[in-house]
Amino acid sequence: MLVTLLSLTMIYAELLAQKKGSASVSDVLEATSEMHLTGYLGGKLEESIANRILAQDVERLIEPFKVENRNETRMWQSEFWGKWFTSAVLAYKYHPSAQLKQVLDKAVKGLLATQTPDGYIGNYAVSHRLEQWDIWGRKYCMLGLLSYYDLTKDEKSLVGASRIADNLINDLNKKDGIIVTKGNYKGMAASSVLEPICLLYNYTGNKKYLEFAERIVQQWETPEGPQLLSKADKNVSERFPKPKNWYSPEQGQKAYEMMSCYEGLLELYRITGNNDYLKAVKDTWENIRNTEINIVGSGASTEMWFGGKAKQNIPVHHYQETCVTVTWIKLTEQLLKLTGEVKYSDEVELSYYNALLGSLSSHGAVWAKYTPLNGQRLSGSEQCGMGMNCCEASGPRGLFNLPMHIIMKSKDGIQVNYFAAGTYKLHAPKKQVITLNQQTEYPKNGKVELKISVTKPEDMEVSIRIPNWSKETKVSVNNELITCLPGSNVKIKRVWKTGDKISLELDMRGRIIETGTDMHSAAIMYGPIVLARDSRFEGAGIESVMKPVLSKPGFVTLTALPANSGDDYLRFKADFIPESYAEDAKGPLSLMLCDYASAGNNELKSYFKVWFPLLFNPRGN
């Protein structure tokens, strides 16, 4: 068998040594290749590397793929290696180390050792291939191997991914050639393999992968398929009738898998330039944001879209799966790279600081599977006998997705999308290295300073995001004020030299957000941060009805308090009017609030509330 496998590898290597696929559409923003974060986010990233990425038992992830263990008929053990591995590659790009590189090398070698002469890497019994989660698992193996090839240019990993793809195409052709009838959720889990298939075309130039990708999209529009193009203008929660069996092939509202398919469609758009593909993704993204994404930047109940934005202030079953949060962030970052538009970075920031970090334990090792807006923050259950669940495997993919997008290269210069203390290096339009140092405690406050260092002065544009929520913003260059508007990129074109300083003061006033009809509720935000009440501060009183006292319409006064670094990131005091069943209302009371990511995120598993129910009054409601 060794001779056979070696011969196959050599043949594939020769076939792949051809011209790469050419992209029809280029991103307007290019990721940073070298960055180092400090402060709050820097600490989160380092904790995750130490306690989640490097702590993983990689052999346990590989075990299901071994030939003697290929007896699965319905479970999804085969996704865990790829999810963890792509997270680990992102972590390495952020913080390269010999230790992590050694782990990556060993993980790829171990997975490839399980590949059989037919090209298959998976854990399903031969008689059950293409069923349930088999193709989904093959997708994650390909994504992992391709991320390693992107990092190292190791030909064996590219050959391995290509052989997985060829085996999949052969297996499908032996059946009926139809991918959307395989597995659950209108074929979305299986056909989300579109993403690595497109990447394979980019790396190899082999047109059979492009043809397969186009065939997948064509099958989406069949009666059996998810109709992701033709239904892009429909509410994602209403594209198909509610199925009798919630987790079934008839279910067309599966949030995570749907967005994964649209990630692949964006890759196909880059190759083909077909604007119908981009329009379908943009229309769906807008619909998800407008009808599903809640105040902390995520959504879905029991893993399905359900029109959740309008229902977010009531108790929701199995709310906002972390896999949904991660995929929403990843899809949104893709649109940011393609367009550079502020609305995408605004949404990523909201999700990252709230829903994503809110599902991460304080030490970075454990990820919650579901996180309510009112309730408790609890760990998810183990899945598939793998010692973890899907969200613990997927969470770091969202966490390490952000650093490379904080400051990005554009055609005319650079663009600052997010504010985080650290040092960032990238190439200016004339190819010289430009270093930006962000000095800030954001989002503890709204003050940000960017100091520029270049070898020689260069005429270029520096674009800076002004968040839509920051209604009163001050931007200056070397103390000279620059005009800016909320929800836009302020573009500063000039000759930049070492020592130039850009200063921002963002509007961090406490904002009141309201939702609901018969059950009317209010919440408070501070910059991108959602605040919450926590039973640690109030005991049983957390159930009391409290109405925030407004300082002016739409705003509330927040007084910063020292935070307990072991429990909270932010603490504030705000005034509320308590419920009144007496004739005369009591005066305002001060309540303590903390950031949503810290609320209930402690050993006590305390109860917390984002939404404050407001008393119903027939005179005013």
Summary of the structure (lengths in Angstrom):
residues: 621
radius of gyration: 24.9
end to end distance: 75.5
largest distance: 89.4
contacts: 2201
relative contact order: 0.09
helix: 39%
strand: 20%
